């Protein structure tokens, strides 16, 4: 809060930059208005991110749940086959069945049809170790020999139950094709003499899928509800955290604004003290020295005492130069007095240090109507461009020009230095040299267009266009 009203971070930061650079930002009100729904947008982004993550977790959870339910249904089928084989078939399994005895086959067929076959288990086969079907409820298979697969051989040699989807294209499964997809379960059994046989059941896979669906219906809603509850609890937390972060940002920007405003006030005070105090005294002293030098020359004493006249004249010139440098410094410290009429003098003062360093500099100022913020913007851009020229270009000549054309009002700063290439610019930006970036920010915030053209052969051109 400041002055009894609430402000956004963007609004405070805009005023902070206004205080730093001494001119208002064009379009700051528009950005201020656009910053209003910042908290909801941050929350929306967070909610979308949570929903994406929740969807991924949910999809992964359903995949794992599906696989686990399928495995559980398969384990259930194996357990049913174990109970059928060990509890029902093995007690009536005799060695005569392996020899094809009709009475033994009839007895085991009666037990299988009465107690094993049902809506789930649709086929039973008993194999010997050579791959011959000793018994099946499908009598056409009895006595037929087929090579045992690797799964059947492994089950026959172990005491483990195994299962797999039935390959209905194999010859031994020709009579099971009408049932559709089936699950084969293998279990080793022993006759009274200790001979190992393979007990095999065919269970309809639809029953396995039904059990899988039941498990999905039991645990799926729990997973979905859990993810929804996570989302419901996260949204208020996100809203609260975003609000707190925004308020912390507002407070930081308020402190920054007050610090910058205090700094700007102090800078203006220093500039005012320099202008009204030191500068005025130096001007008066320079005028006195000049008048004294002229009086000596006019009185004829200059011929008898030329040293005094020269010292006075030299002192007057140095004081005028000091006054010019101080005025330039005052404009740099607090350019509040700039306008379209005073910009020409400010630019002339700005290039004096360039000239003093040995670079030939010229200022061309055509007819150009500028309000104070625009004049300050041109001064700031020219100041930064000339600073780059002095530091990096190695130029022998630089020109600053302000002109009005049909397409707008232009400021151009051109030099004949060594220029730069984009790769070097990107490297310097990474190292923290932000001169051109600052120029573009200055122009953009002031509603202007900035164009920078540079080559190592033709020097550099910085051109800013005001509408």
C-alpha positions as CSV (number, residue, x, y, z in Angstrom):
1,X,0.0,0.0,0.0
2,X,1.1,3.6,-0.8
3,X,-0.9,6.8,-0.5
4,X,-3.9,4.6,0.6
5,X,-4.1,2.7,-2.7
6,X,-3.0,-0.7,-3.8
7,X,-0.6,-1.1,-6.7
8,X,0.7,-3.9,-8.8
9,X,4.4,-4.9,-9.0
10,X,4.5,-3.7,-12.6
11,X,3.1,-0.3,-11.6
12,X,5.6,0.2,-8.8
13,X,8.5,-1.0,-10.9
14,X,7.5,1.4,-13.7
15,X,7.6,4.3,-11.4
16,X,11.0,3.1,-10.1
17,X,12.4,3.1,-13.6
18,X,10.8,6.5,-14.2
19,X,12.7,7.9,-11.2
20,X,16.0,6.2,-12.3
21,X,16.0,7.5,-15.9
22,X,14.1,10.8,-15.3
23,X,11.3,10.2,-17.9
24,X,8.0,8.4,-17.8
25,X,7.4,5.1,-19.5
26,X,5.1,5.1,-22.6
27,X,2.4,2.4,-22.2
28,X,3.0,1.9,-18.5
29,X,-0.7,2.3,-17.8
30,X,-1.5,-0.4,-20.3
31,X,1.0,-2.8,-18.7
32,X,-0.4,-1.8,-15.3
33,X,-3.9,-2.8,-16.4
34,X,-2.7,-6.0,-18.0
35,X,-1.0,-7.0,-14.7
36,X,-4.3,-7.2,-12.9
37,X,-5.1,-10.9,-13.4
38,X,-1.6,-12.0,-12.6
39,X,-2.5,-14.2,-9.6
40,X,-5.3,-16.1,-11.3
41,X,-3.1,-16.7,-14.4
42,X,-0.3,-18.1,-12.2
43,X,-2.8,-20.3,-10.4
44,X,-4.2,-21.5,-13.8
45,X,-0.7,-22.4,-15.0
46,X,-0.1,-24.3,-11.7
47,X,-3.4,-26.1,-12.0
48,X,-2.7,-27.0,-15.6
49,X,0.7,-28.3,-14.5
50,X,-0.8,-30.3,-11.7
51,X,-3.5,-31.7,-14.0
52,X,-0.8,-32.8,-16.5
53,X,1.2,-34.5,-13.8
54,X,-1.9,-36.0,-12.3
55,X,-2.9,-37.3,-15.7
56,X,0.5,-38.9,-16.2
57,X,0.4,-40.4,-12.7
58,X,-3.2,-41.6,-13.4
59,X,-2.3,-43.1,-16.7
60,X,0.7,-44.8,-15.2
61,X,-1.4,-46.0,-12.3
62,X,-4.1,-47.4,-14.5
63,X,-1.4,-49.2,-16.6
64,X,0.2,-50.7,-13.5
65,X,-3.3,-51.5,-12.1
66,X,-4.3,-53.2,-15.3
67,X,-1.1,-55.3,-15.4
68,X,-1.4,-56.2,-11.7
69,X,-5.1,-57.1,-12.1
70,X,-4.2,-59.3,-15.1
71,X,-1.5,-61.0,-13.1
72,X,-3.8,-61.4,-10.2
73,X,-6.5,-62.9,-12.4
74,X,-3.9,-65.3,-13.9
75,X,-2.8,-66.3,-10.4
76,X,-6.4,-67.0,-9.5
77,X,-6.8,-69.2,-12.6
78,X,-3.6,-71.1,-11.6
79,X,-4.9,-71.6,-8.1
80,X,-8.2,-73.0,-9.5
81,X,-6.3,-75.4,-11.7
82,X,-4.1,-76.5,-8.7
83,X,-7.2,-77.2,-6.7
84,X,-8.8,-79.1,-9.6
85,X,-5.7,-81.1,-10.3
86,X,-4.6,-82.0,-6.8
87,X,-7.9,-82.1,-5.1
88,X,-10.2,-83.6,-7.8
89,X,-8.2,-85.4,-10.6
90,X,-5.2,-86.8,-8.8
91,X,-7.3,-89.0,-6.4
92,X,-8.9,-90.8,-9.4
93,X,-5.7,-90.8,-11.6
94,X,-4.5,-94.4,-12.2
95,X,-1.7,-96.0,-14.3
96,X,-4.5,-97.7,-16.3
97,X,-5.4,-94.3,-17.8
98,X,-1.9,-94.2,-19.4
99,X,-2.5,-97.6,-20.9
100,X,-5.9,-96.6,-22.4
101,X,-8.1,-98.7,-20.1
102,X,-11.7,-97.9,-21.1
103,X,-13.0,-98.3,-17.5
104,X,-10.3,-96.0,-16.1
105,X,-11.0,-93.4,-18.8
106,X,-14.7,-93.6,-18.2
107,X,-14.2,-93.0,-14.4
108,X,-11.9,-90.0,-14.8
109,X,-14.2,-88.6,-17.5
110,X,-17.2,-88.8,-15.1
111,X,-15.2,-86.9,-12.4
112,X,-14.0,-84.3,-14.9
113,X,-17.3,-83.6,-16.4
114,X,-19.1,-83.5,-13.1
115,X,-16.6,-81.6,-11.0
116,X,-14.0,-79.8,-13.2
117,X,-15.7,-78.6,-16.3
118,X,-17.8,-75.5,-15.8
119,X,-18.5,-72.1,-17.3
120,X,-14.9,-71.1,-16.7
121,X,-13.0,-74.3,-17.4
122,X,-13.9,-75.6,-20.9
123,X,-11.3,-78.3,-21.7
124,X,-9.1,-80.7,-19.8
125,X,-6.1,-82.7,-21.1
126,X,-3.7,-85.1,-19.4
127,X,-0.4,-85.6,-21.2
128,X,2.4,-88.2,-20.7
129,X,6.0,-87.3,-20.9
130,X,6.2,-88.3,-24.6
131,X,3.5,-85.8,-25.7
132,X,0.7,-88.3,-26.0
133,X,-2.8,-87.2,-24.8
134,X,-3.8,-89.9,-22.4
135,X,-7.1,-88.3,-21.5
136,X,-9.3,-85.4,-22.7
137,X,-12.9,-84.6,-22.3
138,X,-12.7,-84.3,-26.1
139,X,-12.5,-88.0,-26.9
140,X,-11.1,-87.4,-30.4
141,X,-7.8,-86.1,-28.9
142,X,-7.2,-89.3,-26.8
143,X,-4.2,-91.2,-28.1
144,X,-3.0,-88.3,-30.3
145,X,0.7,-87.3,-30.0
146,X,1.9,-83.7,-30.3
147,X,5.3,-82.3,-29.5
148,X,5.3,-80.6,-26.1
149,X,6.2,-76.9,-26.0
150,X,8.9,-75.4,-23.8
151,X,6.3,-74.3,-21.3
152,X,4.7,-77.7,-21.1
153,X,8.1,-79.5,-20.7
154,X,9.2,-77.0,-18.0
155,X,5.9,-77.5,-16.1
156,X,6.2,-81.3,-16.4
157,X,9.7,-81.3,-14.9
158,X,8.9,-79.0,-12.0
159,X,6.3,-78.8,-9.3
160,X,5.2,-75.3,-10.3
161,X,2.0,-74.2,-11.9
162,X,2.4,-72.3,-15.2
163,X,0.0,-70.5,-17.5
164,X,-0.1,-68.8,-20.8
165,X,-2.5,-67.7,-23.5
166,X,-3.4,-70.5,-25.8
167,X,-2.1,-70.6,-29.3
168,X,-5.2,-71.8,-31.1
169,X,-3.3,-72.2,-34.4
170,X,-1.4,-75.3,-33.1
171,X,-2.8,-78.6,-34.2
172,X,-3.5,-79.9,-30.6
173,X,-5.8,-76.9,-30.1
174,X,-8.0,-77.4,-33.1
175,X,-11.0,-78.4,-31.1
176,X,-10.7,-75.4,-28.7
177,X,-10.9,-72.8,-31.5
178,X,-14.7,-72.3,-31.1
179,X,-14.3,-71.2,-27.5
180,X,-12.2,-68.1,-28.6
181,X,-9.3,-66.8,-26.6
182,X,-8.3,-69.2,-23.8
183,X,-5.8,-69.4,-20.9
184,X,-3.9,-72.6,-20.6
185,X,-2.8,-73.7,-17.1
186,X,-0.3,-76.5,-16.6
187,X,0.2,-78.6,-13.5
188,X,2.3,-81.8,-13.0
189,X,0.5,-84.8,-11.4
190,X,1.7,-88.3,-10.4
191,X,0.0,-91.7,-10.9
192,X,0.1,-94.2,-8.0
193,X,3.3,-95.7,-9.4
194,X,5.0,-92.3,-9.5
195,X,4.8,-91.6,-13.2
196,X,4.6,-87.9,-14.0
197,X,1.9,-86.6,-16.2
198,X,0.9,-83.1,-17.2
199,X,-2.6,-81.9,-16.2
200,X,-3.7,-79.1,-18.4
201,X,-6.9,-77.0,-18.2
202,X,-8.2,-74.4,-20.7
203,X,-10.0,-71.5,-19.0
204,X,-12.0,-68.9,-20.9
205,X,-10.0,-65.7,-21.0
206,X,-13.2,-63.7,-20.7
207,X,-13.4,-64.8,-17.1
208,X,-9.9,-63.5,-16.5
209,X,-10.8,-60.2,-18.1
210,X,-14.0,-60.1,-16.0
211,X,-11.9,-60.5,-12.8
212,X,-9.5,-57.8,-14.1
213,X,-12.4,-55.5,-14.7
214,X,-13.7,-56.1,-11.2
215,X,-10.4,-55.2,-9.7
216,X,-10.2,-52.0,-11.9
217,X,-13.7,-51.0,-10.7
218,X,-12.6,-51.6,-7.1
219,X,-9.3,-49.7,-7.2
220,X,-9.7,-47.3,-10.1
221,X,-12.1,-45.0,-8.4
222,X,-9.8,-44.8,-5.4
223,X,-7.0,-43.7,-7.7
224,X,-9.1,-41.1,-9.5
225,X,-10.6,-39.7,-6.2
226,X,-7.1,-39.5,-4.7
227,X,-5.8,-37.5,-7.7
228,X,-8.9,-35.2,-7.6
229,X,-8.5,-34.6,-3.9
230,X,-4.8,-33.7,-4.5
231,X,-5.9,-31.2,-7.2
232,X,-8.6,-29.8,-4.9
233,X,-6.2,-29.3,-2.0
234,X,-3.4,-27.9,-4.2
235,X,-5.4,-25.1,-5.9
236,X,-6.0,-23.1,-2.7
237,X,-2.5,-23.7,-1.6
238,X,-1.2,-22.4,-4.9
239,X,-3.5,-19.4,-4.8
240,X,-2.3,-18.6,-1.3
241,X,1.4,-19.0,-2.1
242,X,1.1,-16.9,-5.3
243,X,-0.7,-14.2,-3.4
244,X,2.0,-14.2,-0.7
245,X,4.8,-14.1,-3.4
246,X,3.0,-11.2,-5.1
247,X,2.6,-9.2,-1.9
248,X,6.3,-9.8,-1.1
249,X,7.2,-8.6,-4.5
250,X,4.9,-5.5,-4.0
251,X,6.7,-4.8,-0.8
252,X,10.1,-5.2,-2.4
253,X,9.2,-2.9,-5.2
254,X,7.7,-0.3,-2.8
255,X,11.0,-0.3,-1.0
256,X,12.9,0.0,-4.3
257,X,10.6,2.8,-5.4
258,X,11.2,4.7,-2.1
259,X,14.9,4.2,-2.3
260,X,15.1,5.4,-5.9
261,X,12.9,8.4,-5.2
262,X,15.1,9.3,-2.3
263,X,18.1,8.9,-4.6
264,X,16.5,11.0,-7.3
265,X,15.7,13.7,-4.8
266,X,19.2,13.7,-3.5
267,X,20.6,13.8,-7.1
268,X,18.4,16.8,-7.9
269,X,19.5,18.6,-4.8
270,X,23.2,18.0,-5.6
271,X,22.6,19.2,-9.2
272,X,20.8,22.3,-7.9
273,X,23.6,23.0,-5.4
274,X,26.2,22.7,-8.1
275,X,24.3,24.9,-10.5
276,X,23.4,27.6,-8.0
277,X,26.7,27.5,-6.1
278,X,30.0,26.3,-7.6
279,X,29.0,26.9,-11.2
280,X,27.9,30.5,-10.6
281,X,31.1,31.3,-8.6
282,X,33.2,29.7,-11.4
283,X,31.4,31.7,-14.0
284,X,31.9,34.9,-12.0
285,X,35.6,34.1,-11.5
286,X,36.1,33.4,-15.2
287,X,34.4,36.7,-16.1
288,X,36.7,38.5,-13.7
289,X,39.8,36.9,-15.1
290,X,38.7,37.7,-18.6
291,X,38.0,41.3,-17.7
292,X,41.3,41.7,-15.9
293,X,43.1,40.2,-18.9
294,X,41.4,42.6,-21.2
295,X,42.1,45.6,-19.0
296,X,45.8,44.8,-18.8
297,X,46.0,44.5,-22.6
298,X,44.0,47.7,-23.1
299,X,46.1,49.7,-20.6
300,X,49.3,48.8,-22.4
301,X,50.6,46.9,-19.4
302,X,50.4,43.7,-21.4
303,X,53.5,44.7,-23.3
304,X,55.5,45.2,-20.2
305,X,54.0,42.2,-18.3
306,X,52.7,39.7,-20.9
307,X,53.0,36.8,-18.4
308,X,50.3,38.2,-16.2
309,X,47.9,38.7,-19.1
310,X,48.5,35.2,-20.4
311,X,48.0,33.7,-17.0
312,X,44.7,35.5,-16.5
313,X,43.5,34.6,-20.0
314,X,44.5,31.0,-19.6
315,X,42.8,30.9,-16.2
316,X,39.6,32.3,-17.7
317,X,39.6,29.7,-20.5
318,X,40.2,26.8,-18.0
319,X,37.4,28.1,-15.8
320,X,35.0,28.3,-18.8
321,X,36.0,24.7,-19.7
322,X,35.3,23.6,-16.1
323,X,31.9,25.3,-16.1
324,X,31.1,23.4,-19.4
325,X,32.1,20.1,-17.8
326,X,30.1,20.8,-14.6
327,X,27.0,21.7,-16.7
328,X,27.4,18.4,-18.6
329,X,27.8,16.6,-15.2
330,X,24.7,18.3,-13.9
331,X,22.7,17.2,-16.9
332,X,23.9,13.6,-16.5
333,X,23.1,13.6,-12.8
334,X,19.6,15.1,-13.1
335,X,18.5,15.9,-16.7
336,X,15.2,17.4,-15.5
337,X,15.7,20.6,-17.4
338,X,16.0,19.1,-20.8
339,X,13.6,20.2,-23.6
340,X,13.6,20.4,-27.3
341,X,15.3,23.9,-27.1
342,X,18.0,22.9,-24.7
343,X,18.8,19.4,-26.1
344,X,21.2,20.8,-28.7
345,X,23.4,22.4,-26.0
346,X,23.2,19.3,-23.9
347,X,24.4,17.1,-26.8
348,X,27.2,19.6,-27.6
349,X,28.3,19.3,-23.9
350,X,28.0,15.6,-24.1
351,X,30.5,15.2,-27.0
352,X,33.1,17.4,-25.3
353,X,34.8,14.5,-23.4
354,X,34.8,12.6,-26.7
355,X,36.7,15.5,-28.4
356,X,39.0,15.8,-25.4
357,X,40.0,12.1,-25.9
358,X,41.1,12.8,-29.5
359,X,38.0,11.7,-31.4
360,X,36.6,14.2,-33.9
361,X,33.0,14.8,-33.0
362,X,30.2,16.9,-34.6
363,X,26.6,17.6,-33.6
364,X,23.9,18.4,-36.1
365,X,20.6,19.6,-34.8
366,X,17.9,20.3,-37.3
367,X,14.4,21.6,-36.6
368,X,12.8,19.1,-34.3
369,X,9.9,19.5,-31.9
370,X,10.4,17.5,-28.8
371,X,8.6,17.5,-25.5
372,X,10.7,17.1,-22.3
373,X,10.3,13.3,-22.0
374,X,11.3,12.8,-25.6
375,X,14.3,15.2,-25.2
376,X,15.4,13.2,-22.2
377,X,15.0,9.9,-24.1
378,X,17.2,11.2,-27.0
379,X,19.8,12.5,-24.5
380,X,19.9,9.1,-22.7
381,X,20.2,7.1,-25.9
382,X,22.9,9.4,-27.2
383,X,24.7,9.3,-23.9
384,X,24.8,5.5,-23.9
385,X,25.8,5.3,-27.6
386,X,28.6,7.8,-27.2
387,X,29.8,5.8,-24.1
388,X,30.0,2.7,-26.3
389,X,31.9,4.6,-28.9
390,X,34.5,5.9,-26.4
391,X,35.0,2.6,-24.8
392,X,34.9,0.0,-27.6
393,X,34.9,1.4,-31.1
394,X,38.4,2.9,-31.6
395,X,36.8,5.5,-33.9
396,X,38.4,8.6,-35.3
397,X,35.1,10.4,-36.1
398,X,31.6,10.3,-34.6
399,X,28.6,12.3,-35.5
400,X,25.4,13.0,-33.5
401,X,22.4,14.2,-35.5
402,X,18.8,15.0,-34.6
403,X,16.4,15.6,-37.5
404,X,12.7,15.5,-38.5
405,X,11.8,13.5,-41.6
406,X,8.4,12.6,-43.2
407,X,8.5,9.2,-41.3
408,X,9.3,10.6,-37.9
409,X,11.9,12.3,-35.7
410,X,15.3,10.7,-35.7
411,X,18.4,10.5,-33.5
412,X,21.5,9.0,-35.2
413,X,24.9,8.3,-33.7
414,X,27.4,7.0,-36.2
415,X,31.1,6.3,-36.0
416,X,33.9,5.0,-38.3
417,X,35.2,2.5,-35.7
418,X,35.8,-1.2,-35.9
419,X,32.2,-2.2,-35.2
420,X,31.3,-5.6,-33.9
421,X,29.8,-8.8,-35.0
422,X,26.6,-10.6,-33.6
423,X,28.6,-13.5,-32.1
424,X,30.9,-11.1,-30.2
425,X,27.9,-9.2,-29.1
426,X,26.2,-12.4,-27.7
427,X,29.5,-13.2,-25.9
428,X,29.8,-9.8,-24.4
429,X,26.2,-10.0,-23.3
430,X,26.9,-13.2,-21.4
431,X,29.9,-11.5,-19.8
432,X,27.6,-8.7,-18.4
433,X,28.2,-6.0,-21.0
434,X,24.7,-4.8,-21.6
435,X,25.2,-1.4,-23.4
436,X,23.1,-2.2,-26.5
437,X,20.6,-4.1,-24.5
438,X,20.2,-1.1,-22.3
439,X,19.8,1.1,-25.4
440,X,17.0,-1.1,-26.7
441,X,15.3,-1.1,-23.4
442,X,15.4,2.7,-23.1
443,X,14.0,3.1,-26.6
444,X,11.3,0.4,-26.2
445,X,10.1,1.8,-22.8
446,X,10.0,5.3,-24.4
447,X,7.7,4.1,-27.3
448,X,10.5,4.5,-29.9
449,X,12.1,2.2,-32.4
450,X,15.9,1.5,-32.2
451,X,18.0,0.2,-35.1
452,X,21.6,-0.8,-34.7
453,X,23.8,-1.5,-37.8
454,X,27.4,-2.5,-37.4
455,X,30.2,-4.1,-39.3
456,X,33.9,-4.4,-38.7
457,X,34.6,-2.5,-42.0
458,X,32.1,0.4,-41.8
459,X,31.7,1.2,-38.2
460,X,28.4,1.4,-36.3
461,X,25.2,3.3,-36.6
462,X,22.6,3.7,-33.8
463,X,19.4,5.1,-35.0
464,X,16.3,5.8,-32.9
465,X,13.0,6.8,-34.4
466,X,10.2,8.6,-32.5
467,X,6.8,8.5,-34.0
